Amino acid sequence: MKRHLNTLFITTQGAYLKKEGQAVAVRIERETRLRVPLHNLDAIACFGRVGASPALMGACAEAGVSFSFLTEHGRFIASVNGFTPGNVLLRRAQYRAADDPAISAELTRSIVLGKIANSRTVLLRAAREGADAESAERLKHAAGRLSASIVEVKAADSVDRLRGLEGEAASRYFSVFNDLVLVAGDTFRFKKRSRRPPLDPLNCLLSFLYTLLLLDIRSACEATGLDAAVGYLHRDRPGRPGLALDLMEEFRAPLADRVALTLINRQQLGARDFVRQESGAYLLTDDARKRVLVAWQERKQEETRHPLLDARTSVGLLVHLQARLMARRLRGDLDAYPPLIWK
């Protein structure tokens, strides 16, 4: 298990990272602006025109520090990860499970149940805490429909049926997303989910946070010895991290969506923090992106309790714990994969 949850985010264009002793040095305009010991880091994420020395990337691979490159606006490009010993038998079990319709359906069912249950929790919490009477009623109604979805998921016996139910539940959740936004005005008015490109500020913010979440889960898969590309809910596709996307589902609403809503409802982000391109796509400004990264890192450092393991841990370590539970299921140590159900 990784002990550190510090991610070094580099957003300054033209920055260059190099190894100095056992530390990473960040150079900007030929001056070293920051030094961070490698043993204090869990990951490094570089946005846009950021360079790095081969010596540093090699040291990160040896130290188990994930090193990722993204576009300036958060689209994943590539990552560098070291060799994880002892993962051959686990990966063979993972591949066999993907080829077995019954096991694939069982794993998909657990993943979808976790996603829907956590989406329902987010809606009910909002209905209790901040919504007006009309919004609270709509949120409770949508939560009730998600409860019905859970019953259907438990009875479903094929991956295709489960995928359909997951899509229906996601539509029900997002149908009341505007009731989760407490600030007035149209800046964060939600119309529909748009990804590539995001066509409004809210979708832009969600997509960026989902990218950060996916980075963490890919790293957790690699650290555990799992193949992030071979999933169950998400079909195989070249370049697609299917298993990472599977494990991401139970974290979307309670982690990424709630960080987004906190930033919006506390008015830490506004219309001025987004730029609309000629294509219609929206992008975060440089300053806004940094604020989102700080909020994300702070949320990961918060303490919580894992409901199944009954142990105190940080929010950021939950993805590693879930990856390990998936590995235990694939090895046959558990009868089923237990998704993380947030309270």
N, C-alpha and C positions, 0 to 999 in steps of 0.2 A: 504493500500500500504506500502510495506517495504521501509524504508527511507535509509537504509544502503546497500551498495553493496560490502562490504568487505568480501571476502572469505578467511578464514585461511586455507592454503594448508600445510599439514604436509607430508613431503617426507623422513625425516630421519628415517631409519630403527631402531627399538627399542625404539622410542620415546613413551612417555606416557603422556596422557592429563588428568588433574584433575581439579576439581572446587576449587578455592580459593576465598572465599567471593563471589563477583559478577563478578569474572574474570575466564578465562580459563588459566591455567598454563601449559606450555609445559616443561616436564622434559626429559632430555637426560643424560644418565649415572649418574643418581641420582642428577643431578643439574638442577635447574629451569633456563631455558635459555630464556624464554619469558612469559610475562603475557599480556593478552589482555582482556579489559572489554567486557563482553558478549553483552552489549547494542551497541557496535560498530561493531558487526558482523551480517552478513546475513546468513552465512553458514560456516561449517567446513568440509573439505574433507581430509580423511586420506588415504594415499597410502601405501600398503604393511603391514609390521609388525609394526603397530602402535596401541597402546592400549589406552583405555579411561575408566574412572571410571563411574559406573552407576549414581553417583550423578551428574556428568557433563552432561551426556546424558539426564538425567531428567530435569536439568536446561535449557538445550538447547530446549527441547521439549516445556517447559513452556514459554520460551522467543520467540518462533517462529524461532529459529536458526536451519536450516536444518543440520543434521549430517550424513555424508555419508562415507562409506568404499569402497575402490577400491583396486584392486591388485596393486602391485608395478608398473606395466606398464599401468595402467589406465582402466582396465576392471571393470565395476560396480559390486559390490557385494550386498550391502544393504544400507538402509538409515533409520534414526530415525526422525520422524516428530511428532509434537504434534497434538492434536485434534483441528480441525477447526470448530467452532460453526456455526450453521445456514446453513449447507451445504446439508441437507437431501432433501429438495425440489429441489435444483439445480441438485443434482445427479440423482434424479428420472427423471427430464426432460432430462438429458444427456442420460440416459439409454433408455428412450422412443424414443429419436431422433435416437439412434443407431439401434433400431428395425424398424424404419420407412424408407423404401427405398428412398422415395422422399426427406426427410430431409437429410438423409445420403449423397445422391448424391449432394444436394445443398451445404452442408458443405465441402464435398470433392472437389467440383468444385472450391470453394473459396480458399481452401488450395493449390490446384495444380496451380491455376492462380497466387497466390502469389509467389510460388516457381519459376515458369517459368519466370515471369516478373523480379524477382530479379536476376535470373541467366543471363537473357538477359542484364540487366543493368551492371553487372560485366564485361561481354564480351565487351560491347560498351565502357565502361570507359577505359578498357585496350587498346582497339583499338585507342582511342584518346590520351592516355597519355604516353605509354611506348613501344608499339610494333613497330617493323620495318614495312616497307610497305607491305611485303608479309604476315606477321603475322596479321597485321591490316585487310587486305583483308579477310583472313580466319575467323577472329573473327567476322567481319561484316556479312559475309555469314552465319555463325552459328547463329548469333543473328537474322538474317532474318528468318531462319528456326524456331527459337523459337517463333518469331512473328506469324508464320503460326500455330505453336502448340497452341498458345493462342486462335486463332480463332476456332480451333477444340475443345478445352476444353470448350469454351463458348457454343458450340452446343451439347456437350455430355450430355446424360440424365441418365446414369447409372454409378454406382460406378466402376464396372468392366472395362467399357470403359475408365473412367477417370484414373484408375490405369495404363492401357496400355499406355495412352497418357503421363502420368507422367514418365513412364519408357523410352519412346522414347525421350522425352525432355531431360532427364538426360543423355542419351547416346549422344545426339547432343552437350550438354554442355561439357561433358568430352572429346569428340572427338577433341576439340581444347585446352584442358587444357595445353598442352605443350607450346602453344603460350602465355600463361599467365606467364610462368616461364622465367625470363630474364637472368638468369645466364647460363654460358656455362657448358658443361660437361654432363655426364650421371647420376650423383647422383640423380637428381630429375626428371629424364625422366619418364613421365607417360605412362604406357602401357595400363592398365585397372584398374578399381576399384576393390581392394581386401580388405576384411575386417577381416575375422577370419581364418587365421591370415593375417595381412598386409604383403605383399610380396616385398615391396620396401620402401625406406625412405619416399617418398611422401605420400604413403598410410598410413604409420605408423603415420606421423604427422597429416594427416587429421583425422584418426580414434581417435587419442588422443583429438584433439580439438572438435570433434563431441561428445565425451564422456563428456567433460566439458560443452558444450552447453546443452546437454540433462540433466545434473544435474541441471542446472539453470532452465530449463523449467519444470522439474518435481517439483521443489520447488515452482515455480510460480503456477502450477496447484493446488498443495496442499494448498498453501496460499489463493487461490481464492475459494476453496471448491469443485473443480472439481476432478473427479476420473481420475488420470493420465493413468489408464490401459485401459479405454474404448474410442477408437477412431473411426474414420470414413474412412479415407484413408487406415490406417493400420488395418488389420484384427485382431480380438481377438486371442490371443495366451497366454497361461500361462506364467507369468513372463515378458510379453512384455508391456511396457508403451505406448499403442497405441495412446492416445491423446497427450502425450508429444512428441511422434515422429511426429504426425500430425503438431503440432504447430512449431516443429523444422524446418520443410521443408522451410519455408519462410526466415529462418535465416542462413541456411547452406552456401549459396554462398556469401552473402554480409557480413557475420560476421566471421564464422569459416574459410571459404576458403580464405578470404582476409587477415586474421591474418597469416595464413600459408604462403601465397604468399609474404607478407611483410617480414616475417622472412627469407624466402629463397632469395628474390630479394635484400635485404639489406645485404645478406651474414652473417646473424646472426646465421645461422645453416649451417653445411656442412657435408661432408661424415663422418668425425670423430665423429659426434654426434649421430651416429646410430650403433647398434650392430646387426649383423646377426647371428641368432641361427642355430643349426643343422637342424631344421625343415624347414628352409627357411624364417621364420618370422623375421621381423625387429623390434627392440626396441630402444627407445630413451635412451641415457645415463642419469645418474642421473643429471649431470650438465645441459644437454640440456633440460631435463624435467622442471627444475626450470626456465630456461630462457623462455620457452613456457608459463609457468604459470604466470610469471611476465608480459609478453606481453598480455596475455589474460585479466588479471586483469586491466592493463592500458587501454586497449581498452574499457572495460566495464565502466570505469570511464569517458570516453570522453562524451562531451555534444553533443546533436543532437536535432532535432525537429521532433516530431511525425507528419507525414503529414496529418493524418485525424483529430487528436485532436488539431492540430496547437498549440502545447505546447512544451516548452523547457524541455528536460529531459536528463538523462544519457542513454547511449547505453544499459547498463545492466538492466535498468528498462523497456526497451521495451518489454521484454518477459512477465513481469507482466501486462503491459497494454494490450497486446494481449490476455493473459489468461482472463482478465476481460471482454474484448470485446466478447470473446467466451462465457463466462458466461451470458452476457447480451443477446446474440442471443438465447441461450438455454432457458432463462427465458421468451423470447418473447418480450424483450424490443427493439430489433433490428430486422429488416426484413431479414437481411443476415449478415454473419460474414465478416467483412472487413479485409482482410489480410494486413499486413504491406508492402507497396510498397516503396522500397528504391529508392532514387533519386541519 
